[in-house]
């Protein structure tokens, strides 16, 4: 009976994961497609309140327009382009529009928060607050980042919503829902009052960005390692 020579075992070659260096860099130095900001405006003399009173309620030191312009938001722009949502009282609309332009965004429209009861005011008691929406073009192009699409359908928002008045300086959750519908992740909130899933936060000054790394369900979050 002829003897057969056993075939030499060839070690299996497992596919090695390929490191996506672009995605890794994104996690180490993130770039954001959507910014959401409620600036700690310097409100001296407005409504009879002092700067210290406003700052204590807000949780952040009051900043002048010039100080707000120095916030380095340009270091965080995504190369695809980005959206900005900027809260403004009616009295501060000129300064808010100037700040938006200085930060590099083109004003598109205002989303109006309609409140159930009037607040303080000199000539008129306020029942509205504005969240200004602006866009910025991508790197190397003049095209602005478009509205978000789901299965090919544009997810357009509306320019007004009703919501009860919130405690001092807190903004309604409805606005965040609108942002997540219309605009793309990754999301960054500047001068946050609290934290939410899917959102990184930053105080716009000396503290580093607080990353929401534990939240792996963020739509559009890049994978660091992918299979070949």
Order of alpha helices (4+ residues) and beta strands (2+ residues): beta-alpha-beta-alpha-alpha-beta-alpha-beta-beta-beta-beta-beta-alpha-beta-beta-beta
